[in-house]
């Protein structure tokens, strides 16, 4: 039962990543593209956690935490660049 739920979840998260890739390439404005990239980080974290559950290893959870930190920092840096013109004041 859990195996079927994990396969369905993996499929849906991969579909979400595909749709985010479409929004990233076709997005009408730059903030839409930034939001699509941030959502791709969240979906990739979900994909890694689901893969870790499916394989039964704890290493994937540590990788998900690292990607979450990098995603947050990069989103803040890009938004700061768009707002002020430079990242470091």
N, C-alpha and C positions, 0 to 999 in steps of 0.2 A: 504493500500500500504506500509506504513512504517512498519507495523507488519510483512509482508512477507519479506521485506528487512532485518529486524532485525533477523528473524529466519534463513534466509540463511546465514547471516553474523556470527551468533552464531555457526552454523553448520561448516562453513569453518574455523573459529578460533579453534574450538574443534578438527577438523581434523589436523590443523597445530600443535596443542599441542600433538596430538597422534604421528605425524611424528617426532616431536622434542624428544619425549620420546624414540622413536626407535633409533634416532641418539645418544641420551645420553647413552643408554645401549650398543649399538653396535659400537659406534664411533671408528675409527681405531686409533686415537691418542688422547692424553689428551687435546690439544687445540681445537679439534673438539668437545669434550664433554663439555668443558667450553663454547664454542660458542653456543652449543645446550641449555645449561642451561640459558645463557643470553637471547637467543631467547624465551625460555619458560617464562621468566619474562615479556618480551614485549607482548607475546601472552596472558598471564594471565591478564595483564593490559587492553588489548583490550577486553578480555572477560568480565572483571568487568565493564568496561565503557559501553559495549553493554547491559549488564544486567541492569545497572542503567538507561539507556535510555528506555529499555523495561518496567521496573517497574515504571519509573517516579520518582525516589528518588535521592536526592543529596548525600546521605551517601556513595554510592558506588564510587563516584568520589574522595572523601577523602581517601578511602581505596586504590584506584588506585594510588594516589599520594604517599602514604606511601610505597606501594609495589615498585614503581619506585625508590624511594630513597634507599630502602633496596637492590634492584637489582643492582643499580649502585655501591653502597659501597661494596657489596659482590663480584662483578666482579673485581673491582679494587684490593680488598684484595687478591683474588685468583691469579690474574695475577702478583701481586707483590710477592706473595709467590713462584710462579713458576720461576720468574726471579731471585730473590735474595736468596730464601731459608727461609726467615722469613718475617713476616708482619711488625713488629715494629722494627725499627732500634735502 
